[in-house]
Amino acid sequence: MSPISVRGLAAASATAVTAVGSVVGVASSSTAQPHDAEATAADITLLADIPAGRQAQVQTASLTRQADAQAVQADASARKDAEEAARKAAARTATQKKEAAEKAKQEAEAKSAQGSSGSAPVSLQPSYTTAQIKAMAASIVPAGQFQCFSNIVERESGWNYLAVNPSSGAYGLVQALPGSKMSSVGADWQTNPATQIKWGLNYMNSAYGSPCGAWSFWQTHHAY
């Protein structure tokens, strides 16, 4: 190999030059000065004395180190990508769980509201017994308010959903005046006890805060 070829090899690989430098005894901490140019050129020229096999080893070692460094960098990049993907997947899972919990909560609240507001479907029939009507009321009116509601209905209509006051025309279980007010809950207000119960509950809640509030007022005024 000619001196020019060796000089090209030294310029192509800093690692190779360092390795070869150690062979020719060039100290890594020395600093080249302008007036040392001839000595440096001479040192490089001496590389021609290195056997061709050794030069190939130096090149192979340099390329191996470069490949190893690239592999390490690729591994680090892959780990970073995997961690980011795992973080995004965990965030999606957490969001889905939160949405599912919110949906379940809303459904539970809707069912609870359905029970308290009396929106549960009621089978219509030609006539109802007092026991049947009370059972309807118990399924519509909150448990803690049922007795107060029952006290009022007992005194207003005796649980007769067809009751009509001959003087005022008040109608139904809760004696709505006029009875047509109950159409806000259902068009079947004249024949469906459940519709009358729902309207009466809504009325007591809005006017007195609750059936017990209405009952307290009724005991003083004998009306509500």
C-alpha positions in Angstrom: 0.0 0.0 0.0 1.4 3.4 -0.9 1.8 6.3 1.6 -1.0 8.2 -0.2 -3.4 5.3 0.3 -2.6 5.1 4.0 -3.1 8.9 4.4 -6.6 8.5 2.8 -7.4 5.7 5.3 -6.4 7.9 8.2 -8.7 10.7 7.0 -11.7 8.3 6.6 -11.7 7.0 10.1 -10.7 9.0 13.2 -10.9 5.8 15.3 -8.6 4.0 12.9 -6.1 6.8 13.0 -6.2 6.7 16.8 -5.7 2.9 16.7 -2.8 3.2 14.3 -1.4 6.2 16.2 -1.0 3.9 19.2 1.0 1.5 17.0 3.4 4.2 15.8 3.6 5.7 19.3 1.8 9.0 18.7 0.5 10.3 22.1 -3.3 11.1 22.1 -2.7 14.2 24.3 0.0 15.8 22.0 -1.0 18.9 20.1 0.3 19.4 16.5 2.0 22.8 15.8 2.5 24.4 12.4 6.3 23.7 12.6 5.6 20.0 13.3 4.0 19.5 9.9 7.0 17.6 8.5 7.2 15.4 11.5 3.5 14.6 11.4 3.7 13.8 7.6 6.6 11.6 8.4 4.6 9.7 11.0 1.8 9.2 8.6 4.2 8.0 6.0 5.4 5.4 8.5 1.9 3.8 8.3 3.1 2.3 5.1 5.1 -0.1 7.3 2.0 -1.5 8.9 1.1 -4.9 7.3 -2.0 -4.9 5.1 -3.7 -7.5 7.3 -3.4 -5.2 10.3 -4.8 -2.3 8.4 -7.9 -4.4 7.5 -8.3 -5.3 11.2 -8.2 -1.6 12.1 -10.9 -0.8 9.5 -13.0 -3.8 10.7 -12.8 -2.7 14.3 -13.9 0.8 13.4 -16.8 -0.4 11.4 -17.8 -2.8 14.2 -17.8 0.0 16.7 -19.9 2.2 14.4 -22.4 -0.7 13.9 -22.6 -1.3 17.7 -23.2 2.4 18.3 -26.0 2.4 15.7 -27.5 -0.7 17.2 -27.5 0.9 20.7 -29.2 4.0 19.3 -31.8 1.9 17.5 -32.5 0.0 20.7 -33.0 3.2 22.6 -35.3 4.6 20.0 -37.3 1.4 19.9 -37.6 1.4 23.7 -38.7 5.0 23.6 -41.4 4.3 20.9 -42.6 1.2 22.9 -42.9 3.3 26.1 -44.8 6.0 24.3 -47.2 3.5 22.7 -47.7 1.9 26.1 -48.4 5.3 27.7 -51.0 6.2 25.0 -52.6 2.8 25.3 -52.9 3.2 29.1 -54.4 6.7 28.6 -57.0 5.3 26.2 -57.9 2.5 28.6 -58.2 5.0 31.5 -60.5 7.2 29.3 -62.6 4.3 28.2 -63.0 3.1 31.9 -63.9 6.6 32.9 -66.5 6.9 30.2 -67.9 3.5 31.0 -68.2 4.5 34.7 -69.9 7.8 33.8 -72.3 5.9 31.6 -73.1 3.4 34.3 -73.6 6.2 36.8 -76.0 8.1 34.4 -77.9 4.9 33.8 -78.2 4.2 37.5 -79.3 7.8 38.2 -81.9 7.5 35.3 -83.3 4.3 36.8 -83.4 5.9 40.3 -85.2 9.0 38.9 -87.5 6.7 37.0 -88.5 5.0 40.2 -89.0 8.2 42.1 -90.8 10.1 39.4 -93.1 7.1 38.6 -92.0 6.8 35.0 -92.0 3.0 35.2 -94.6 1.5 32.9 -97.9 0.5 34.5 -100.3 -2.0 33.0 -103.6 -0.4 32.3 -106.9 -2.3 33.1 -110.6 -1.5 33.3 -110.6 -1.0 37.0 -108.3 -1.1 40.0 -108.7 -2.1 43.6 -107.5 0.0 46.5 -104.7 -2.5 47.1 -103.5 -2.2 43.5 -103.5 1.6 43.6 -101.6 1.7 46.8 -99.0 -0.7 45.4 -98.7 1.6 42.4 -98.2 4.6 44.7 -95.6 2.6 46.7 -93.6 2.0 43.5 -93.7 5.6 42.5 -93.5 7.7 45.7 -90.1 7.6 47.6 -90.3 5.2 50.6 -89.7 7.9 53.1 -92.5 10.0 51.7 -95.1 7.3 51.1 -96.9 7.5 54.4 -97.4 11.3 54.1 -98.6 10.9 50.5 -101.0 8.1 51.6 -102.4 10.2 54.5 -103.4 13.0 52.0 -104.9 10.6 49.4 -106.8 8.8 52.1 -108.5 12.0 53.2 -108.9 13.6 49.8 -110.4 10.6 47.9 -110.2 7.5 50.0 -108.0 6.0 47.2 -110.8 6.3 44.7 -109.2 7.3 41.4 -112.6 8.2 39.9 -113.6 10.5 42.8 -115.2 13.8 41.9 -115.9 16.6 44.3 -119.6 17.6 43.7 -119.0 21.2 44.7 -115.6 22.1 43.1 -115.2 19.4 40.5 -111.8 18.4 41.9 -110.9 15.0 40.4 -109.0 11.8 41.2 -106.9 10.5 44.0 -105.3 13.8 44.9 -108.3 15.9 43.9 -106.7 18.0 41.3 -108.6 21.2 40.5 -109.4 21.2 37.7 -108.7 17.5 37.0 -107.5 18.4 33.5 -104.2 19.7 35.1 -103.1 16.1 35.3 -103.0 15.9 31.5 -99.5 17.4 31.9 -98.4 13.9 32.9 -100.7 11.8 30.7 -103.7 12.0 28.5 -105.2 9.1 30.5 -105.4 11.1 33.7 -109.1 10.3 34.1 -108.7 6.5 34.1 -105.1 5.8 35.1 -104.2 5.9 38.8 -100.5 5.9 38.0 -100.9 9.2 36.0 -102.8 10.8 39.0 -100.1 9.6 41.5 -97.3 11.0 39.3 -99.0 14.3 39.0 -99.8 14.5 42.7 -96.2 13.7 43.7 -94.9 16.4 41.3 -97.4 18.9 42.7 -96.5 18.2 46.3 -92.8 18.4 45.6 -93.1 21.7 43.7 -95.6 23.4 46.1 -94.5 22.0 49.5 -91.1 20.5 48.9 -92.3 17.0 49.5 -95.4 14.9 50.3 -94.5 15.3 54.0 -94.4 19.0 53.6 -97.8 18.9 52.0 -99.1 16.7 54.8 -97.9 19.1 57.4 -99.7 21.9 55.6 -102.9 19.7 55.3 -103.0 19.0 59.0 -103.3 22.7 59.7 -105.6 23.8 56.9 -107.4 20.5 56.0 -106.5 21.2 52.4 -103.4 21.6 50.3 
